[in-house]
Amino acid sequence: MSVVLVLDLLLMVVSAGLWVAAWPLRDTRAGTPVLIAAVLATVARVAVVVVLGRAGWWFLPDRLVTAVPLTLAAVVAGIAVTRRRKAAVPVLIIAAYLAVAGLAMQLVVGYPVTAGGLVAVLGPGAVALLVWRLRARTARIAVMAAAAVALLAAGVTAAAGSRLPDRLDHHAGHGVSVADLRGPDRPPTRSFTLTARAAVVTLPSGKTVDAWTFNGSLPGPELRVTRGDLVEVILRNELPDTGVTLHWHGYDVPAGEDGVAGVTQDAVPPGGTFTYRFVAEDAGTYWYHSHELSSTAVRRGLYGTLVVDPAGARPAETDLVLPVHRFGGGVTVLGGSDRRETRDVPAGRPVRLRLINTGNNAHRVAVSGTPYTVGAIDGRDLNGPTPLTAETTLRLPAGGRYDVLFTMPAGAVHVMVDGRESEGLLLGAGAAPPHPDGTELDITRYGRPAPGPFGRYDKDYTLVLDRLIRFLDGVPGYAYTVNGDVYPDIAPLMVDEGDAVRTTVVNRGTDSHPMHLHGHHVLVLSRNGRPVSGSPLWLDTFDVLPGEVWQVAFRADNPGIWLDHCHNLPHARQGMVLHVAYRGVTSPFAVGRRTPNHPE
Amino acid sequence: MRKVFVVSSTLVVIVVLTQFYLAGVGGFSRPATTDSWTAHRAGALAVMVVVLIDIVVAALARAGGRIVAFAALPLGLVVLQFVLVALSNALGGSQDDRTGLPLYVVALHVLNGLAILGAAVTGLRNARRLAAGAVTGSPRIHTA
């Protein structure tokens, strides 16, 4: 689908250019060829829009508004050309306007098409027409002045309205406060202290990273607990002038432990502390990171890993946690290393590699030298995973986790990230096995199906992701939007405890969006209209590629106010954040200029 | 109004040149982060605003269809700059990883930047010619 979106964009730009040129060139030798090209580009775009429409209605309204009349104008102009006559000037002017308006619809209006959006894009044309028809000079000036004032007023209102106030209480009111939805208050069975502090960390290659760290290390300490543990983590902030929190990515803690500045707590100021407590009930692979200024904080190093082991005696197993992280300067580390690491593992030993993407973009991971299975994704075991080889690569979305399982062979096994053969992790002895060109694993067709828990749905929501020109805190920019709005204006998804909630997520844009819902795992129902035919997929981060439509469902079983956002954190910072809010749950915490909180 | 058109056209050239400079700031800043490009991104909006003003001034100066269209050309080309990045992302490029086709597509950004500068300079030349015509007294001035 992303190719179709690209074609659509390209044809729209090309046809806009051609139509705009066709009018002034009408009386020159180039006039007819340019006009023919414009007509052909318009017809080609109609075909592309039809293909896009098959993906879902969400891709169509803004396109049809201009494409339908433009196609009519193109037909009229085309008929004129075939009769060896010149196309009428009004037709050319209207076509040029519509072609440019089509681009504006794409960049400014998106989905849904609103009355305001239509006026903003088509209004100037109507005003120009009116001014052209009016005879009296004063009337012309009056119309132009009125239009200019209206445009200016709309712009100023939008800019001022988008400015964050001193204090924005999203979820004030009567009810249960998230501050009271905390973990158990009894003595913990495992206790950790994480201290956020600035440090210059030297990586194994000798490169240095000017980092924000937990306990001075990159990544932060691996927190490994056993199912049933009551985990306590004391967070101390020794950063010079930045707040910090701890968010348990993928671990569905009580709302008050979720660590989102401005929603579930105030950011911990320099010198401050906060104690998190939760019962580790779900074995699996998770990670933690700061959720205050997260786009900066995580990239600079405020992240680490959390593993919940199953209870009971464990067979001898080599269990390696391998977060993939990319720092601002472009250095990528697998685990804690930016160069090839080797590790001795005896043949016959079961191996579990916990791959975690702590960056903003998907990584392509390949495992060569042994057949393997993907035993779990996002901390949830898959049903009946089948063996894979090096010819299959894994697309690890931002925030996502894959557990790779195999039995150590006699030879070596190599884990490669993004095709960098000279780096990665080499297990066992001998030469690194080669990596053939691989195809990507389709997780929606992997493993054995099993019946899901959902029969009917109490709530049905749609989130349409896009990139549009919007005001962000008073400044215009090319922002990332949900249903045409940016944070904090995106309407929260309201749920009641116990609801089965179905959400359709549509990506109209040309970037991929790894959508992350806090506090819950979602069951993937379908992708692009095709139901999941493999193992049930319970994810907390699902990567919606350009043009894709995902349908997911979750049970509202964890009362709170939860973030639902793109885990490409710069996208979140540029608007792509909303809340899932339980009716009757409130928050005493706020974002805004006079608060310490900046969740993104 | 035609003198104002010269001023606004000059402003377009200056802002476009500044945008080239800010691209240099983004490209050469170390450590290279996405924040390095903040000024260049803001510059894009500045270019669009100045070009919009220039179009309005050109229309008010009754510069004629072709000259107004030329004044508007940089706006279309700036939109194309965004579109090139979007195309590159849709082809698989990202802030972290851009090689092969996504890279070659987005690299056209630089050539298109030169085209914007060219359009801005041509727009300035048009405006100066128009103003010179006004000084010597063209028939249109008498009717206006």
Interface residues (C-beta under 8 A of the other chain):
Chain A: S2 V3 L5 V6 L9 L10 V13 A16 G17 V20 W23 P24 V100 L103 L107 D210 R299 R326 G328 G329 G330 G359 N360 N361 A362 D418 R467 P476 G477 Y478 G509 T510 D511 P546 P570
Chain B: R30 P31 A32 T33 T34 D35 R41 L45 G65 R66 A69 A72 G76 V79 L80 F82 V83 A86 L87 N89 A90 L91 G92 S94 Q95 D96 D97
